[in-house]
């Protein structure tokens, strides 16, 4: 597995650096905003709903 995204710029599966950076920021913000101590107490649907709301909030803050 090649993790150097620049080596794959001409390949079909190229992922732009901006996308990778956004994904990384989203992940970091999710970890900051979600109360990890309650994750195992929520059912899957509730957890998905809560995560979706947090992601939407983050995207609004990122102006997407």
C-alpha positions in Angstrom: 0.0 0.0 0.0 1.4 3.3 -1.1 0.5 6.2 1.3 2.3 8.8 -0.7 -0.6 10.4 -2.5 1.7 12.5 -4.8 3.0 9.2 -6.4 -0.5 8.4 -7.6 -1.5 11.7 -9.3 -1.8 10.2 -12.7 -3.6 7.1 -11.6 -7.4 6.6 -11.9 -7.9 6.4 -8.1 -6.2 9.7 -7.3 -7.5 11.5 -4.3 -6.8 15.3 -4.2 -4.7 16.5 -1.3 -7.5 18.9 -0.4 -9.9 16.0 0.2 -7.4 14.2 2.3 -6.8 17.3 4.4 -10.6 17.9 4.8 -11.1 14.3 5.8 -8.3 14.6 8.4 -9.7 17.9 9.8 -13.2 16.3 10.0 -11.9 13.3 11.8 -10.0 15.5 14.3 -13.0 17.7 15.0 -15.3 14.6 15.4 -13.0 13.3 18.1 -12.9 16.7 19.8 -16.7 17.1 19.7 -18.1 13.7 20.3 -18.3 12.4 23.9 -16.5 9.1 23.4 -17.6 7.8 26.8 -21.2 7.4 25.6 -20.6 5.8 22.2 -21.0 2.3 23.5 -24.2 3.3 25.3 -26.0 4.5 22.1 -27.7 2.2 19.6 -26.4 2.3 16.1 -29.2 4.5 14.7 -28.8 7.1 17.5 -25.1 7.1 17.1 -25.4 7.6 13.3 -27.8 10.5 13.8 -25.5 12.2 16.3 -22.5 11.8 14.2 -24.4 13.1 11.1 -25.4 16.2 13.1 -21.8 16.9 14.2 -20.5 16.4 10.7 -23.1 18.8 9.3 -22.0 21.4 12.0 -18.4 20.9 11.1 -19.1 21.3 7.4 -21.1 24.5 8.1 -18.1 25.8 10.0 -15.8 24.9 7.1 -18.2 26.7 4.7 -19.2 23.7 2.7 
